[in-house]
């Protein structure tokens, strides 16, 4: 694709992303940018990244996902990504917190207990 056409295509992808941004999650945005970069061929990642304001690494990851084949598993991030729950990491954290909080000053509503706590 000639340079002017490639720039116009990259701008069109950026406008499309801006319009659809409210309903796209991060994976959908990444894959859409990657697909656009693959259509442009050589230099496409850099052009799409510049046009959309995204990182070239993000666009490259999206292009790699498209090339590897898309799997509709409902996940946005890779399995296992994210911070582990504190109680899984340290099972003694809740008992330690319970010791610190005086039963008299404890709130009536408690998320952990389903709001069934009462003051005494």
C-alpha positions as CSV (number, residue, x, y, z in Angstrom):
1,X,0.0,0.0,0.0
2,X,1.3,3.4,-0.8
3,X,2.3,5.8,2.0
4,X,-0.6,8.2,1.6
5,X,-3.1,5.4,1.4
6,X,-1.6,3.7,4.5
7,X,-1.8,6.9,6.5
8,X,-5.4,7.4,5.4
9,X,-6.3,3.9,6.4
10,X,-4.5,4.3,9.8
11,X,-6.5,7.5,10.4
12,X,-9.7,5.7,9.5
13,X,-8.9,2.9,12.0
14,X,-8.3,5.6,14.7
15,X,-11.6,7.3,13.9
16,X,-13.4,3.9,14.0
17,X,-11.8,3.1,17.4
18,X,-12.7,6.5,18.8
19,X,-16.3,6.1,17.8
20,X,-16.6,2.5,19.1
21,X,-14.5,3.1,22.3
22,X,-17.4,3.2,24.7
23,X,-18.4,-0.4,23.9
24,X,-15.0,-2.0,23.3
25,X,-12.9,-3.6,26.1
26,X,-9.1,-3.5,26.0
27,X,-8.8,-6.8,24.2
28,X,-11.2,-5.8,21.4
29,X,-9.4,-2.5,20.9
30,X,-6.1,-4.3,20.8
31,X,-7.3,-6.9,18.3
32,X,-8.9,-4.3,16.1
33,X,-5.7,-2.2,16.0
34,X,-3.7,-5.4,15.3
35,X,-5.9,-6.4,12.4
36,X,-5.5,-2.9,10.9
37,X,-1.8,-3.1,11.3
38,X,-1.7,-6.5,9.6
39,X,-3.7,-5.1,6.7
40,X,-1.2,-2.3,6.2
41,X,1.8,-4.8,6.2
42,X,5.3,-3.5,6.8
43,X,5.3,-0.5,9.1
44,X,1.6,-1.0,9.9
45,X,2.1,-1.4,13.6
46,X,4.0,1.9,13.9
47,X,1.4,3.8,11.7
48,X,-1.6,2.4,13.7
49,X,0.1,3.2,17.0
50,X,0.8,6.8,15.9
51,X,-2.7,7.3,14.6
52,X,-4.5,5.9,17.7
53,X,-2.1,7.0,20.4
54,X,-1.6,3.4,21.6
55,X,1.7,1.8,22.3
56,X,3.4,0.0,19.4
57,X,3.8,-3.0,21.8
58,X,0.0,-3.1,22.3
59,X,-0.7,-2.9,18.6
60,X,2.0,-5.6,18.0
61,X,0.4,-7.9,20.6
62,X,-3.0,-7.4,18.9
63,X,-1.5,-8.3,15.5
64,X,0.1,-11.4,17.1
65,X,-3.3,-12.4,18.6
66,X,-5.0,-12.1,15.2
67,X,-2.2,-14.1,13.5
68,X,-2.4,-16.8,16.1
69,X,-6.1,-17.1,15.7
70,X,-8.8,-15.5,17.8
71,X,-10.5,-17.5,20.5
72,X,-13.8,-16.2,21.9
73,X,-13.3,-17.3,25.5
74,X,-14.8,-14.3,27.1
75,X,-11.5,-13.2,28.7
76,X,-10.0,-9.8,28.3
77,X,-6.6,-10.7,29.9
78,X,-4.6,-13.8,29.9
79,X,-5.6,-16.5,32.4
80,X,-3.9,-16.0,35.7
81,X,-3.4,-12.3,35.1
82,X,-4.1,-9.9,37.9
83,X,-3.4,-9.7,41.6
84,X,-4.2,-12.8,43.7
85,X,-6.7,-12.3,46.5
86,X,-5.1,-11.3,49.8
87,X,-6.8,-14.1,51.7
88,X,-5.5,-16.7,49.2
89,X,-2.0,-15.3,49.6
90,X,-2.2,-15.0,53.4
91,X,-5.0,-16.9,55.1
92,X,-4.3,-15.3,58.4
93,X,-5.2,-11.8,57.3
94,X,-8.9,-11.9,58.3
95,X,-8.3,-13.2,61.8
96,X,-5.6,-10.6,62.3
97,X,-8.0,-7.8,61.1
98,X,-10.8,-9.1,63.3
99,X,-8.4,-8.9,66.3
100,X,-7.6,-5.3,65.5
101,X,-11.2,-4.1,65.1
102,X,-13.1,-3.6,68.4
103,X,-16.5,-5.3,68.2
104,X,-18.2,-2.2,69.7
105,X,-16.9,0.1,66.9
106,X,-17.6,-2.3,64.1
107,X,-20.1,-1.0,61.5
108,X,-23.6,-2.5,61.3
109,X,-23.2,-3.4,57.7
110,X,-20.3,-5.6,56.7
111,X,-19.7,-6.7,53.1
112,X,-17.8,-9.9,54.1
113,X,-20.7,-11.0,56.3
114,X,-23.5,-10.1,54.1
115,X,-24.6,-7.2,56.3
116,X,-25.8,-9.4,59.1
117,X,-23.7,-7.9,61.9
118,X,-25.3,-6.0,64.7
119,X,-24.0,-3.7,67.4
120,X,-23.9,-4.8,71.0
